[in-house]
Amino acid sequence: MYSKKYVSELVRKNIKKYRLICGYSLQELADKAGYTHGYMRDLESLKVDKTPTLETLANIANALEIKMIQLFEE
């Protein structure tokens, strides 16, 4: 049930969800998290195969001011 692909897509969808809730553009989130616009765009795009590290997820969660576990919620 919890394949790498499933968890990766879930996390990536949640990043976009919380970004939109915060009202951030991709560039704003990238700046706050310390990544490039292109990386954040690819991360949110389910067409690109990206699996962020736990460190990356922690940085993004901090930028979104949420608990990291929220990125894994279904």
Backbone hydrogen bonds in HBPLUS format (Angstrom, degrees):
<---DONOR---> <-ACCEPTOR-->    atom                        ^
c    i                          cat <-CA-CA->   ^        H-A-AA   ^      H-
h    n   atom  resd res      DA  || num        DHA   H-A  angle D-A-AA Bond
n    s   type  num  typ     dist DA aas  dist angle  dist       angle   num
A0007-VAL N   A0003-SER O   3.03 MM   4  6.29 172.6  2.03 162.1 162.4     1
A0008-SER N   A0004-LYS O   2.92 MM   4  5.97 161.3  1.95 149.3 155.3     2
A0009-GLU N   A0005-LYS O   2.96 MM   4  6.10 164.3  1.99 150.0 154.0     3
A0010-LEU N   A0006-TYR O   2.94 MM   4  6.11 157.9  1.99 149.5 156.2     4
A0011-VAL N   A0007-VAL O   2.95 MM   4  6.12 168.7  1.97 153.9 156.2     5
A0012-ARG N   A0008-SER O   2.99 MM   4  6.13 162.3  2.02 148.1 153.5     6
A0013-LYS N   A0009-GLU O   2.89 MM   4  6.05 155.2  1.96 148.7 154.8     7
A0014-ASN N   A0010-LEU O   2.99 MM   4  6.22 154.4  2.06 147.0 154.4     8
A0015-ILE N   A0011-VAL O   2.90 MM   4  6.21 147.0  2.01 148.9 158.1     9
A0016-LYS N   A0012-ARG O   3.29 MM   4  6.55 162.0  2.32 143.4 146.7    10
A0017-LYS N   A0013-LYS O   2.90 MM   4  6.16 159.8  1.94 147.5 153.9    11
A0018-TYR N   A0014-ASN O   2.91 MM   4  6.04 175.5  1.92 154.6 154.9    12
A0019-ARG N   A0015-ILE O   2.91 MM   4  6.02 148.3  2.01 144.2 153.9    13
A0020-LEU N   A0016-LYS O   2.94 MM   4  6.15 161.8  1.98 154.3 157.8    14
A0021-ILE N   A0017-LYS O   2.97 MM   4  6.25 154.2  2.04 147.3 155.2    15
A0022-CYS N   A0018-TYR O   2.96 MM   4  6.10 153.6  2.03 142.3 148.6    16
A0023-GLY N   A0019-ARG O   3.04 MM   4  6.21 116.4  2.46 131.8 148.2    17
A0024-TYR N   A0019-ARG O   3.05 MM   5  5.44 157.6  2.10 159.4 155.9    18
A0023-GLY N   A0020-LEU O   3.02 MM   3  4.83 140.0  2.19  93.2 105.4    19
A0029-LEU N   A0025-SER O   3.05 MM   4  6.34 166.0  2.07 156.0 158.8    20
A0030-ALA N   A0026-LEU O   2.88 MM   4  6.04 161.4  1.92 149.6 155.7    21
A0031-ASP N   A0027-GLN O   2.88 MM   4  6.06 161.4  1.92 149.7 154.2    22
A0032-LYS N   A0028-GLU O   2.97 MM   4  6.18 162.8  2.00 149.0 153.7    23
A0033-ALA N   A0029-LEU O   2.86 MM   4  5.97 153.5  1.93 153.4 160.2    24
A0034-GLY N   A0030-ALA O   2.83 MM   4  5.75 128.0  2.10 142.1 154.8    25
A0035-TYR N   A0030-ALA O   2.85 MM   5  4.76 157.7  1.90 140.0 142.9    26
A0040-MET N   A0036-THR O   3.11 MM   4  6.43 167.1  2.13 153.1 155.9    27
A0041-ARG N   A0037-HIS O   2.85 MM   4  6.05 157.5  1.90 153.2 160.3    28
A0042-ASP N   A0038-GLY O   2.94 MM   4  6.10 162.9  1.97 147.0 151.4    29
A0043-LEU N   A0039-TYR O   2.85 MM   4  6.03 149.5  1.94 146.2 155.6    30
A0044-GLU N   A0040-MET O   3.03 MM   4  6.26 154.7  2.10 148.3 153.1    31
A0045-SER N   A0041-ARG O   3.02 MM   4  6.17 139.1  2.19 142.4 154.1    32
A0048-VAL N   A0045-SER O   3.30 MM   3  5.75 161.0  2.34 109.6 114.5    33
A0057-LEU N   A0053-THR O   2.96 MM   4  6.31 159.3  2.01 150.4 156.1    34
A0058-ALA N   A0054-LEU O   2.88 MM   4  6.10 153.0  1.95 147.3 154.6    35
A0059-ASN N   A0055-GLU O   3.00 MM   4  6.28 157.3  2.05 147.2 153.0    36
A0060-ILE N   A0056-THR O   2.94 MM   4  6.21 157.0  2.00 151.1 157.6    37
A0061-ALA N   A0057-LEU O   2.83 MM   4  5.98 163.5  1.86 150.5 155.3    38
A0062-ASN N   A0058-ALA O   2.92 MM   4  6.09 160.2  1.96 147.8 153.3    39
A0063-ALA N   A0059-ASN O   2.99 MM   4  6.19 153.7  2.06 141.2 148.5    40
A0064-LEU N   A0060-ILE O   2.89 MM   4  6.15 145.0  2.01 147.2 157.3    41
A0065-GLU N   A0061-ALA O   2.86 MM   4  5.90 110.5  2.35 136.5 154.4    42
A0066-ILE N   A0061-ALA O   3.03 MM   5  5.26 167.8  2.05 145.0 148.7    43
A0065-GLU N   A0062-ASN O   3.10 MM   3  4.83 147.4  2.21  94.4 104.4    44
A0070-GLN N   A0067-LYS O   2.94 MM   3  5.60 150.0  2.03 118.6 126.8    45
A0071-LEU N   A0068-MET O   2.98 MM   3  5.69 155.3  2.04 119.1 125.9    46
A0072-PHE N   A0069-ILE O   2.96 MM   3  5.41 156.0  2.02 112.0 119.7    47
A0073-GLU N   A0070-GLN O   3.42 MM   3  5.28 166.4  2.44 100.0 104.0    48
